[in-house]
Amino acid sequence: MPEPDLGDFAVAQDGPLYVVTAAADGMRAGCLVGFASQCSIDPPRFVVWLSVENHTYTVARRARYLTVHVLRRDQEALARLFGGRTGDRTDKFAGIGWRPGRDGSPVLAGVAAWFTGRIEAVVAGGDHEGFLLAPVEDGPPAPGPAAPLRFGHVRDLEAGHPA
């Protein structure tokens, strides 16, 4: 008997989307992430789950820090860039506002909020691995509406890589 999937449950959550960026060995990468959450209050910790098929995963495994960005509702084009293209073939940072952050991890301009976290651990989880992050830096929220972009807004997005 096949295992049930989380299809309807996942759709009902309609969670926020994030762009996670990394830099290591002279490479930078970023991808759209729907699996992420605060996982501890004291000490503060956050976990992001990256597909092991993703270019960002490859860079993140060699990085010491990841930067997590909350997208605003009006940043669907940015979500489509980071979710629908692969860094294997596209420089996702060309033509967008960003600056190098801790260890070169890209910090995107104009997002609702962001933080950079030190990678404390990596946890296997099937076709994704969880990167446990300890916050080391964050930025002030950008002016404008802070309502986050959610999965339902880009449900039709074709991923740059399979899960």
Secondary structure as GFF3:
##gff-version 3
##sequence-region A 1 163
A	DSSP	alpha_helix	7	13	.	.	.	ID=ss1
A	DSSP	beta_strand	18	24	.	.	.	ID=ss2
A	DSSP	beta_strand	27	33	.	.	.	ID=ss3
A	DSSP	beta_strand	36	40	.	.	.	ID=ss4
A	DSSP	beta_strand	45	51	.	.	.	ID=ss5
A	DSSP	alpha_helix	55	60	.	.	.	ID=ss6
A	DSSP	beta_strand	65	70	.	.	.	ID=ss7
A	DSSP	alpha_helix	76	84	.	.	.	ID=ss8
A	DSSP	beta_strand	98	100	.	.	.	ID=ss9
A	DSSP	three_ten_helix	102	104	.	.	.	ID=ss10
A	DSSP	beta_strand	106	108	.	.	.	ID=ss11
A	DSSP	beta_strand	113	124	.	.	.	ID=ss12
A	DSSP	beta_strand	128	138	.	.	.	ID=ss13
A	DSSP	three_ten_helix	151	154	.	.	.	ID=ss14
###
